[in-house]
């Protein structure tokens, strides 16, 4: 049921153009759209320890290397080692992603890894992990939830990367794209001094700070990376929350440098005082994005 619900969330994100802040493995998106996994690349991205383990067995050149590797691996799992006991060796077993030891073949616990079967052993571990990554039972549940929101035929037209971008957007902020999709209201212009200071300050922000700014301005973790309009003009169609709007602050109380930035998140609107310097702009912006996380800040 939870996986079905996850699929529904993915579908809603696509339909509403509200990206979900999820960082999922590429293998998930490949399986979701029906693309086969890459035995090398996907294993390396998902489980670097298993990938390195398999590569060690695949790169062995002689039996002495194999014996030394098996002894090293087996000794890591033995609390004590008796000199009179048999030489430690690997068996046809491996740990699943959940930590359960399973046999890689029938009676695998009783089959030692030898020079003749080392490649079969490495291939069996790789197959085990790839089957776990595909996990068709779980993916079927996600697809069922997704199909209750959008037509599943859509998946056949998208690559794994396109599906990820449509669902989760980009994990970083493209400042030039945001600037091209910004409107200036109540007589403000892009060439106004405090507007130029505003963009100059954002250009000095780290990606972490830019993401916090977006959260402050429109209460979304991520924003769409595309928009139907090409230039972001006022008469073209936009995908919400675009366009970002910059307007003067409410009222005229006090000098601009003593005032704080306010936003209307539902409209993606920044109410920006006419700060006199870049230093003041940076200070007020950082104050806004950091104090929004303080439950006592109001």
N, C-alpha and C positions, 0 to 999 in steps of 0.2 A: 504493500500500500504506500509506503514511503517513497519507493522508487517510482511508482505510478504518479505520485504527487510531484516528484522532482521533474518528471517528464512534462506534467502540466505547467509547472513554473517555466520550463524552457520554452514551451509553446506560447505562453503569455508574454514572455520577454520578446519573442520574435514578432508577435502580432502588435504589441504596444510600442515597440522600439524603445524599450527600457532595459538596457543591458544589465545582466546579473553579474555581480563581482565574484565570479568563480574562476579559479585557476585549476583546470582539470587537465589530465594527461592527454597528449595528442592521440594516444591509443583509444581513449574513450570516444572522441569525435570520429575517428576512423571506423570504429565498430558501429557507431550510431548511424552513419550514412552508408554502411555496408562495404567499406573499403578494407582489403586485407591488411594485416599488420606486417611491418617490416621486422623480420626476425632479429636483426642486429640493432637497428636504430631504436625501435620501440622498447626492446628489452633494456637497452642502455639507459634510456630516458626514465623508465619506470623503476628499475632495480639495478643500480650500478654494481652492487656487491655480487649479485648472481651473474651479471654480465661478465665481470672480471673473473669470477670463479670458473665459468664455462670456458672463457678464453684461455685460462691456464691449462686446462686439459686439452684444448684444441691445439695449443702451441708446443706441447711436449715433443721432444725429438727422440728420446730413447727410454728404455725401461728403467734405468737408474733414476732419471728425472721423475718418472711417474711414481716410483717407489718412495722417493724423497718427499714428493708433494703429498701423497697419501698419508705418509707417516706424520707430516706436519699437520695436516687437517685432522687426522684421527686423534693425535695427541692433544689437540685443543678441546676435545670432548671427553678426555679421560682425566679423572681426578688423580689417579696414580697409575704408574706404569711399572710392571714387573719385568725385570731383565729376562726371567725365564719364560715369560709369556710369549704368545705368538706376535709377530710383527703387526703393528697397527695398520689397518687398511680401510679404504672407503667401501661402502656397500651401495647397492642400487636403491638408495632412499634419498629424500631431500625434504626440506621444510617448505610448506606452503606459505603464502603471504600472511596467513593467520597464525603461523608458528607451529602448525601440526606436521609431524613427520609422516610422510606417505611413501609407499613403495612405488618405484618408477616402472616396475614390471611385476609380473607374477613371481612371488617368493623373492622379491628384491632384497629383503633383509638378509638373505642367505647367499647372495651373489656378490662376490668381491669384484672391485674394479681392477681389471688387468689390462695389459698392453693391447690384447686382442679386442677388448670391448670398450675402451676408453672413449672412443668417438661416439659409440651408441649411448654411453652414459651422459656425455655432454649434450647430445641431441635430445635425450629424454628430459633433462633438466630444462632446456630451452623450451621444449614443447609444453611442459607442465606450466611454466610461467606464462607463456603466451596464451594458453587456454584460460588461465586465471584472469589475464588482462582482458580477454574477449568476454568471458562470463556471459554467455548468450542469454541465460535465464534472467539475469539482472537487466541486461540491455533490452530484452523483450518487454519487460515491465516498464522501463523508461519510454520505449517507443509507443507502448499502448497509451500512456499518459499524454505523450506528445501528440499522438494521433487524435486524441479527444479535443484538441485545441486547433491544430492546423492539419491540412492534408499531408499524409506521409509521402505522397508523390513528390513533395517539395524536396525531400532529402536526396532524391536521385539527381537533382539539378545542382546540388551544392557539393563542393569539395569539403573535406574535413575542416580546413582552415576557414573557409567561407561560413560554414555552419557555426564554428566557434565565434567568429567575429559578429555574425548576425545575432547570436545569443548573448554573448558576454562583452562585446565591444573590445576596446583596447585597454590594457592595464596602465596606460600612460595618457597624458593630455597633449594633444597637438595644438600648440598655442597659435600657430598661423591659421589653422582651420577654425579655431574658436574666434580669432580676431575677424576672420572673413564672415563669420555668422553672428555678428554683434550689431545691434541697432542703437543709435544715440537719440535720446528723446528730450523734449522740452527745450529745444534750441541748442542742445549740445552738439559738438562736431568732433570728429576724430582728430582734428588739428589743435583742439584746445589744449592748453599747457597741462592741466591736471589729467586729461585723458592720456596724453603722451607719457606722463609720469606713471600713470596706472599700468600701461602696457610695459613700460620700461622696468617697473618693479616686478611684474609677473615674469618677465624674461630672466630675472635674477633668481627666481624661485627654483628650488629643486623639484623633481617630479613628485616627491612626497608632499611638498607644500602645495603644488598645483592641484593635486588630488584633494587635499584638504580644502582648498579654495572652492573647488567645484562642489564639494559636500556642503560647504557653508552657503554657497550661492543658490543652489537648486535642490539640495538635500538628496542628491543621488551619488552613489559610489562611483559610477562611471556614466559617461554620456555617449550617445551614438557617434560612430566614426565616419558616418556618411550622412548626407542630407539630399533630398530630391533637387533642391536648388543648386546651382553651380557657383554662383557668386555671392550668395547670402544677401541679396538685395531685399528691400522692404516689400516689394510686390511679388515675391516668389514664395512658393510653398516651402514650409520647413517641417522637419520632424521635431516634435517636442523633446526636450525642453527648449530647443533652438527657436528663435534667436536669443542670445543673451542680450539684455537691455541695460544700458547705463543711463541713469537719470540723476537730476540734482537731488540733494537731500530735502526732506520735508522741513518747511519753516526756514527762518533766518536767524535763529537764536545763537548768539555767540560767534566768535571768529572761527573760520573753517578748520584751522589746525587743532582746535580744542574739541572738535566733533568726531564722532565715530561713524564707521561705515555701517549702513543698514541694508538689509536685503528683503525682498519678497520672494521666497523660494518657489512658490507656486507659479510665479511669472518669470523666474530666472532674471530678476531685476536687481541691479546694484545701485543703491542710492549713495552716490559718491561726492563727498565734500571737495571743494577746490583747494586741496592741500598745496602748500607753497614750495615744497621741496621733495626730492626723491627719498630722502631719509625719513621724512614724516610719512610719506605714502607707504614705504616699507614697514615702518613701525605700526601704522594703523591696520594694514592688511594682515600682518602677522598676529597682531592682537586679536583681530576678528577670527582668523582661522583656528587659532589655538584655544581661545577662550570659549568658542562654541562647544567644545568638548567638556567644559566645566559645568556640572549640573547646578552649581550655585551662581552661575554668571547671569541667569535670567534670560 
